Every structure is written in C-alpha cells, then in structure tokens.
Amino acid sequence: MAQRIASLIFLLFSILLSPSTQAGLFDNGARSQFVPVDQAFSFDFSQQGDRLTLRWQVKPGYYLYRQQISLTAQQATLAPLQLPPGQPHEDEFYGKSEIYPQDLTVPVTIRQAADRSSVTLRYQGCAAAGFCYPPETRVIPLNAVNASSTASAVENPAPLSAAPQSTPLPFSPLWALLIGIGVAFTPCVLPMYPLISGIILGGNRQLSMGRLLALSMVYVQGMALTYTLMGMVVAAAGLRFQAALQHPWVLIALSLAFVLLALSMFGLFSLQLPASLQTRLTLWSNRQRGGSLPGVFLMGALAGLICSPCTTAPLSAILLYIAQSGNLLAGAGTLWLYAFGMGLPLIAVTLFGNRLLPKSGPWMQTVKEGFGFVILALPVFLLERIVGDSWGLRLWSLLAVSFFSWAFIVSLRAQRGWMRAVQVLLLLAALTGARPLQEWVFGSETATAPHAGLNFTAISTVDQLNAQLNSAQGEIAMLDLYADWCVACKEFSKYTFSNAGVQQQLAQVKLLQADVTANNAQDSALLQHLQVLGLPTILFFDAHGHEIPGSRITGYLDAAAFRAHLQKLAR
C-alpha cells in the first residue's frame, strides 16, 4: 500500500514539474483557455436541389458577428442572404452590433449554378472572454442548378423569419420621409405648389374641406404610386447585384455617383429628364380634368415622372440605397415615404391656400445645399469599408468640418443676437470634428498607432521576424500581433501599453509588432508559423530567438496583470 502511495506521489510531482505544466502555471492557463476556431465554430453545409444550408455549432462562451457573415458566388446566382436577428452587442471600439452566441442555421436559395460553381463564405467570431479569431473563409462547391427549376421557388418563396441581410446602410427608410419633406422646401419645388394646387382643384375652390383633403391626398397617392413602382423595379434589379456590390471597384463607382449627385445640389450642374420629355408629360398631365378623383390621381402619377433639378439628386441617392438593400418591400416603402413627404406641403396648400407657405428667398438654396452634405455622407460610408477604420474616421472628420464650416458661414448672414450663440456652437463643432485630421497631420500616436506610448518595429513575414530576432543582441523580444478587427487588441493599446509602469518594464525589451488586419496569405503564413489561434496574442523570445516557454499571452490583460506577467519573465 505504501509503495502505491509513493508511486502516486511520484507521478503527481512528475506531472507538476513537466514543461507543459510549468507553462500552464506560468501563464495562468492562457494556452488552454481558448480552443481552435474550428472547435469554437464548428461549420458544416449541405445542398439539396436549389437549397444550400449553412450550419454553425457555436461553443458556449463564443459568438459569431452577424455583420461579418457574407457570401460571394462564383458562376452562380444566389438569392439575398437572409440571417435571423442576432442578440444586441456593444463594445467601446465597434459600438453596437449583433452577435450569435448559439448555434446558427442559415438557408440560402440558389437561383442558378453552373457546373463547378462555388460560393465563398466569410465569417468571424470571438470569445466572450476577449479573444478574436481572424476572419474565416470557406469555399463551398455547388451542384448545378437550372434557373428554370427555381422559378416556382422564387414565385412562392418559403417563409423566413429573418430580415434580408444586405450591405449595412447608414439610414433607415424613415429618413426618406424627412428627405421628401426637405426637398419640398427647395427652390425648384416650393414655388410650384400653388400652381399644382390650382390644377388639382380645376379652378374651383368652393369645395368642402373633406373634398379638398380627398383631392390632395389622391394626387399625392398617385405621385407616390409612381415612386413606389420605381422603388420596386430598382430593388428587383438590385437582387442580381448583391455580390457585385461587395467589390471595391463597385463601391468606388457608387461613391463617385453620390459625389456627383451632391455636387448637383451645390449648384455645379443640374440633373433632370430631357426637356422634350418633360414637356410631353406636362402637357399630358394638363389635359386631365382637375377636380375629379380619377383625373387628379392620374395627374399625380404623371407628376412623379417629371423630376425637377432639385429632386433628381436625392431621388437618385435613395434609388441607389434601394439597389443595395435588394428588398422589394423596403424599396416600395422607402419611395412611398419619400413621395408622401414631398406631398405634405401640397396637402396643406390645397386645404388652407398659400397662407401656410413661407416666402421664397435665399433660404431655399440653403436647404438644397444642406441636402448636398447629407448625400456626401453616403460615399464616406461606402468608402470606409475599403479604406479601413483610420481613413474612414478621417473622411468623416473632413465631412463634419466641411458641414459645420458651411453652416457657420451661412449663420453669419443672420442679424439676430441669439444667432451668435449658434455661431459659437457651430465653430466649436467644426473644431471638435477636425480632431482626427489634426492627429493625422501632426502625427498623434493615439490616432494613428495601435500601440500608444511604445515604439514597435513592424514586421509582416516570418523572414522579417527571424531577422529581427537575430539582431536582438541579447535582448528579450516581444511580438505583439494586432488587427483592427480585434477589440481586445485595441484595449491593450488604450489601457495596457499606455501605462507608465508597463512602458518602464518594457524599456529593455525589443518590441516587434505584426499587423494582420488584412488576414491575407502572408498574414496567415505568419500566424500558422507561430501556431496562433487568434488575437490578441503576445509572444516573448529569449536572447537566442526562441520563444520563452509558458510566456505567451492570449486574451486581454490589464496593466497590473501585464506587469505581473513581465515580472515573471525577469525571474
């Protein structure tokens, strides 16, 4: 019996003193805390006819980002990806988003697929404890699907509980109502309302209030019908370009289109239907009999086709928004709200005459120019996905400075005393909005460097890493693996590396950093060479260029815990 106890004690000490156990005790279990990505998010797929099913088994304590799930088809056409609503999630650096902390199943309808076609799936997830995996890419082969065989499925789609997943857009359809109301007060539209009101009434104002309301509402609904149909057509066409809208060149082309539309609002040029076509539509509309509901409805429908120079730019911007959404219902509703917003002042004029209309003046041109800045927000939003967060922040800053500076200049025309306070607020807003530009121009580390307070040497390949380790000259080296999509990496930068005590302890350490935001082949090769599962990961190398056993950090550590970790290295 004593011999067995002695054997057990010897075995226990052997386990405790083994190198792997020492490493686990040294780094507090950091190596085993997080599982490989395929275990965190076990992925599988299956195809039955025109239905492709994607499945993820999400390990407890981990989650997938809803907005990071995307599909790109090769030699195939897919219906828009539909994802169920996720759980709300918010962090300091990425704001509000949606996540899937539980198993996820997503059906995808294949409209057409040729032989040897495939789908490229991208997704990304993190651990709730503060550890993010690089974006994953899976190429899924597809069986051939005949377009005609899916016709019935398209006409009678299966009910889905999810909202269509499309390119995230910076405003909701409700904004279209506000834009429509704003467009009504531009210099091209507002002066026309008394004339249109007279045409609707057919010269007869001896009508009851109910009849006046009915005529004006019918006219607005006729106009809204034209815009609604237009929105449905554009949305239906947009369904075919969901994959194309993810490509950088397409986003750049859309951004240029939005910039041109904004320039037209600033008065550089006018966008409108050809004059001959406008004349024909106007004459046709004038031949309709005012005062009758059918005639007024037809006049409104025709008026929806006569786009004035002030309405073309915002209307085109909304149409491009709808093309990206690819949602028929949203497309119809968005333009209906836009047309209804344009028609609200017309209803007021028809009911109460011209008494409610403000007088024409320079203020209408100011409203038009203000819409130009609203439209400029769309290319910034689109380009942000191409140029990254840092440049995106600078573009937003440039737009904010431009808008508030313009508003400040406009406010100088006012003579009222209380406008002085508004002018001061606008000037302060412009100065505040300029901060990212100032940090970029003057080289502020907090704005441009992901390693505030520390001077890292950038490396990107295994050869560069080895060269830096060989030139360490007897120093311990630390390699920080960073990515923009890693929330905990930003926390390291803001809270840990900025700490004076941490900086003092790292003064004699050679600091290296690899930015693997792009997650390209070069980045993947470096991560595989270092056997890194995800980020944040920090590695320490001895004077001979070998990784110090048990020193690796995976997951976020605050300044106190990081200093304690460094003290263990110094022993």
N, C-alpha and C positions, 0 to 999 in steps of 0.2 A: 504493500500500500504506500509506504513512504517513497519507494522507488518511482511509483506512478506520479505522486505529487511532485517529486523533484523533476520528473520529465516534463510535466505540465508547466512548472515554473520556468524551466529552461526554454521551452517552446514559446512561452509568453514573452520572455526577455528577448528572444531571437526576433520575434515579430516587432516588438517595440523599438529595437535597435537597428532594424533593417533600413537601408537608404530610403525606400519608398515611404516608410512610416515616419522617418525623420522629416522628410519633405512635407508630409501631410501635417505633422505637428508644427513645423516651421511656418508654413503659410496658412495655418488655420483652416486647412481643408479646401483651399481655393481651387486646387486642381480638380477635385471630385465634385465640387459644388454644382457645376453646370455640365449638362450632357451634350453630346454632339447634336448638330442641327437635325439630323435625320431621326434622332430619338425624341427631340423636343417637338418636332412637327413631322410626324410620320405621314408621308404623302403617297397617295395611290390614285389611279384613274381607271376608267373603263368606258368603252364606247359600244352602244347598241343602236345601230342604224344612224339616225341623224342626231342622236343624243349622246353627248360627251359628259361624263360625270367626274368631277374633281372632288377628292376627299382628303381631309387632313385630320389626323388624330393629334390633338394638342395636349401635351403633357401638363398636368396641374402645375401652376406656378409660372407658366409661359403663355404668351399670346401672340397672335398674328395681327399686323396692321391691315385694316380694311383698304386703305388707300394705296397700299403697296402691292395689291393683287391685280395683275393685268395680264391680258392675253394678246398675242400678236400672231396672226395666221400667215402661213406660207402656202401659196397655191390653194387657198381655201377661203371661204366666206362664212363668217360667224354672225349670229345674232348678237346684239349688245350683251355684254357680260352683266348678269344680274346677281347681286350679292345681298344677303339679308342684312338688316341694320345691325351694327355692332354695338358694343357697350361703350358709353362715353368714356373718354380717357383724356387726361390733360397733364402736361408737364411744363416745366419752366421754359424750355427751349423751343418746343414744337407746338405749344399751345394745345388747342382742342383737336381731338381726332377720335376715331372709333377703332376698337380692337375686338378680336375674337379670342377669349380666354378658354373656350371649349371647342369640342370637335366641330368641324365645318364640312358641309357637303354643298357643292355648287353645281347645278345642272347648266350645261351650255348647249344651245341649239346650233347645229352645223347646217348652214343653208346650202353649201356646196363644197365639195372637197374632191380634188383630183387625185390620181394615183401618186403615191409617195409624197403626199402633202403632210404638213405637220403644224403644230401650234407651239409657240414658245410661251411658257408660263413663267412669270416672275412674282415672287412673294418674299416677304421679310417678316421676321418676328424677333421678339426679345424675351428675356426673363424678367419677371416682376422684381427680382432682387437687384436689377440694374446691370444687365448684360445683354448686348445686342449681337445678333448674328448678321453677317454680310448678306446682302440680297441674294436669294437663291434663284437659279434659272433652270428650268426643266423643259426639254424638247419632247413633245408628245406626238408620236406618229399617229396619223389618222387613216382610217379606212375610207375608200372612195365613197362619196355621197353624191347622188344625182340631184341637181337643183329641182327638177320636176317632182321628185319623190317627197320633197319637203314642202310643197305648195300647200297641201292641206294643213300641215302643222303650222305654217305661217298664218293661214287664214283663221285657224282655230287654235291659237296657242294655249298651252296648258297654263292653268292659273298659277301665278307665282306670288309668294308673299313678300318678295324683295322688291325694292325700288331699283330701276335701271342704274347700273354702275357705268359712269361715263367720266370724262375729264372733269375734275372738280372745277366749278365756276365761281367767280367772286361775288355773284349776286343771285338772289332768288327771283322767280317770276314776278313777285310783288313789286320789285323795283320797276318793272315795265310800266305799271300803273303810274308811279311817280314820274317816270320819264315822259310818259304821254301827257300828263298834266303840265310838266315843264315845257314841253315842246309847244303846247297850246299858247304859251306866252312869248314865243319868238316873233321877230318882226315879219316873218313870212306867213304866219298863221293867224295871229290875233286880229289883224285888221280885216281878215276875210269873214269873221264870224257874223257881223251884222248883215253882210250880203247873203251869206248862206242861210241865215235865219229868215230873211225875206223870201228867198227862193223856196224854202220849206213851206212857208205859210201861204205861198201863192198870192201875196199881196193882201191877204185878209187877216187882220189882227182881231176881228170881232169874234173870237173863239173863246170857249170856256177854258179855264186853267187845266182841266183834265185833258181836253183835246190838244192843247198846246204841249202838255207833257207827253202825250202819246205820240204826236208827230215828231217831236225832237228825239224821243227815245227810239222810235222806229228808224229814224235817219242814222242815229249812232249805231244801232244794231246792224243796219245794212253796211255801214262802213266797217264795223267790227267783223262782219262775215267775210269780207274780202281779206282782211288781215289774218283772220283765223285760218282760212284755207291756205293762204300763203305760208303760214307757220307750219301747217301740217305737211305741205309739199316739201318744204326745206328740211323738216325733221326726218321725213321718209327718205330723202336723198342722203341725209347725214348718216343714216344707219349703215350705208355702204362704205363709209369712210372712217369708221371708228379706229381701225388700225393705222390708217394713214395719218390721222390727227395726232398720233403719238410721235411721229418722226420730227426731228428738229427742223428740217427744211420747211415742212408744212406749218409748224408753229411760227417760224420766222416769216413766212409768206402771210399768214393771218395777222401777225403783228404789224407788218408793213401796211396791210389793208386798213387796220384800225388807225394807224398813224395818219394815213391819207384822209380817212373819214374825219379825224379830229381836225386836221388842217382845213378841211372844208368848213367846219364850224367856226374856225378863226377868220374866215373870210378870204382865204387864199384863192379859192375857186368854188364853183357851185356844182352840185350833183343833182340831176333831175332827169326825168324822162325827156325824150326828144320833143321839141316844141310842137311839131306837127301832130304827134300822137296825143299830147296834152290837149291840143285844140279840138281834135275829133272827139275825145272823151268828154270834154266840157260841153260841146255843142249837143252831143247825145244826151248828156245829163239835163241840159236846159230844156230839152223837148219834153221831159217828163212833167206831168201835171202836179204842181205843188198843191198841198192841202189834202191830198188823198194818201192814205197809208201805203198802198202798193207803190204809188209813184214816188213817194218820199223814200221808201225802203230801197228802191232801185237807184235813186239819186245818191243815197249813201254808199251803196255798193260800188257805184262808178267813181265816187269821190275817193274811195280807198285806193284806186289805181293812179290817181293824179297826185303824185308825190311832189311836194314843193321842195325847193332847195334846202329849207331848214329841217325838213323831216326825213330826208333821204339818209343823212349820216347816222342819226340814232336808229332809224329803222334797219339800216344795213348792219349796224353793230348787233342789234337784237337778233337778226336773222343768222348771223354768224354764231352767236351764242346758242341759238336753237340747233344749228347744224352740228355743234359739238355735243349737245345733250343727246341727240338721236332719239328723243322721246316724243311720240306723236301727241300725247295728251298735254305734256308740258309745252310743246310748240304751239298748239292751238290756244291753250290758256294764256300763255305769255303774250301773244299778239292780241288776243281779245282784251286783256287788261290794258295793253298799250293803246289800242283804239278807243276803249272806253274812257281812259284818262284824257285823251285828246278831245273827246266829245263832251266831257262835263261842262267846260265853259260854254259850249254851244247850247247845251240844255238850259243853262242859266240865262243866256242872252235871249233865247226863244221865249222863256217864261216871263222874264222881267225887263226885256228890252235892253238898251245899251247902258242902263244906269249902273250895272254891276261891272262893266268893263273898265279897267284902268286906261288912262290916256296913253296913247302911243308916245314913245320917247326913246332916248338912248339906252334906257334900262333894258329894253327888249334885246338889244345887241349884246348886252352884258349877260343876259340869260343864255343866249346862244353860245357865247364864248365859254361860259361855265360848263355847258354840256361837252365842249371840246375836251376839258380836263377829265370829265367822267369817262369819256371814251378812251382817253390816253391810259387810264388805269388798266384796261384790258390787255394791251400789248405788254405792259410791265408784268402782269400776272402770268401771261403765257411764256415770256422770255425767262422768267425766274426759274422755270423748270429746266431750262437749257444751261443758263449761265451759273446756276447754283445760288445758295443762300446769301453768300457775301455780296456778289454782284447784284442779286435781286434786292437786297437791302439798300444798296447804293442807288438803284433805279427808283425805288420807292421814295428814297430821300430826295432825289432830283425832282421827281414829280411833286412831292409835297412842297419843296422850296419854290418851285415854279408857280404852283397854285396859290400859295399864301402870299407870294410876292405880287402876283397879279391882283389878288383880292385887296391887298394893301394899296396898290396904285389906284384901283377903282374906288376905294373908300376915300381917297384924297379929294374926290370931286364933291363929296358931301360937305355941307356947310354947318350942319347941326353940331352942337357941342358934345353930345353924348357919343358921336362917332369917333371922337378922339380916343375913348377907351377901347372901342372896337379896333381902331388902327394899332394901338399898342399891343392888343392881344394877337392880331394878325402878324405883326412884326416878331413877337416872341415865338409864335408858332413856326414862322419861317426859320428863325434861328435854331429852334429846337430840332426841326426837321432836317437841318443841314448837318447835324452832328455826325452821322455816318460818313458823309462826304468829307468833313473835316478830318476825321480819324483816318480816312483812306489817304488823303492828300498829305497829311503831316505824319503819317506812319505810326499811328497809335497802335500799340500791341494788342490792346483789348479788342480792337475792331477787326484786325486782320490776322492775328496769330492765334492758333488754337492752343498755345502754350504760354499763357500770360505770365510774364516775370522770369522766364527761363529762356536761355539761348540754346535751341536744339539745332543739331546738324541733320538736315533732311537726307534720307536715303529712300530708295524705291525698289532696289533689286537685291538679290542675295549676294551678288558680287560686290555691290557697294557696301553692304553690311559687313562682309568679311574684310574688305579693305579698311573700313573704319575701326574694326576690332583689332586688326593687326597694327594699326597706328596708335593704339590707345596708350602706349608707352607706360605700361604697368598700372594704369588706372582701371578702376571698375567702370564698366559702361552700362548705361541704362537705355533700353529701347522702348519707346512709347509708340504703340500702334493706335492711330487716330483715324476717325472718319466723321464726316458731317452728319451721317445718319445715326451716329452713336450718341445717345443722350448722356450716358454716364461719362463719355469722353469729355463732353463739354463741362460736366460737373467737376471732373478732375482739373480742367483748365481754370475754372472760375473759383473753386473753393479750396483745392488742394495745392496745385502748383503755384498759386498766388500767395500762399502762406510764407511769411518770412522765415519761420523755423525750417520748413521744408526746403526752401531755397538755400539756406545756410548749410543744411546737411548734404545737399547735392552739389555744393561748391567744388568738391574734389572728384566729382563723378562725370565721366564723359557722357554727354546727353545726345541721344540719337532719336529720331522720330521718322516714322513712315506713315504717310497719309494715304490710306487705302479707300478713300471715298468712292473712287471710280469703280472699284471692285472688278478691274479688268484682268486679263490673263497674267500680267506682270504682278499685280497685287495678289492674285490667287496663288501664284507660284511662291511668293514670299511667305504667305500665311501657311501654306502646306509645308514648306521647308521648316518653319518654326513650330509646326503642329499646333496652330492656333485655332480654337473653335470659333471664337467671336471676340467682340470688343466690349469694354476696354480690356486690353491685355498689356501688361508691362513686364519686360524681361530684364534680367540683370546678368552681366557676363563678367567673369574674373579677368585677371591681367593677361591670361593666355587665350582669351577669346572664347572660353567655354561657358555655357550657361551655368550659373550657380545653382546647384540642386536645391529645390524647395523654395526658391526665391521668387518664382513667377507670381504675378498678381493678376487675377481675373475677377472682374467686378469692381465696383466703386469702393474706395477707401477715403474717409475724410482726412483732414490734415493730421490729426492726432494719431489715427491708426497708421497712416503712411509713415509718419516719423518713427513710430514704434517698429514698423517693418524695417526701416532703414537702420535702426539701431541694432537689430538682429544681424543684419549683414555686416556691421562693423565689428562684431564679436569674433 
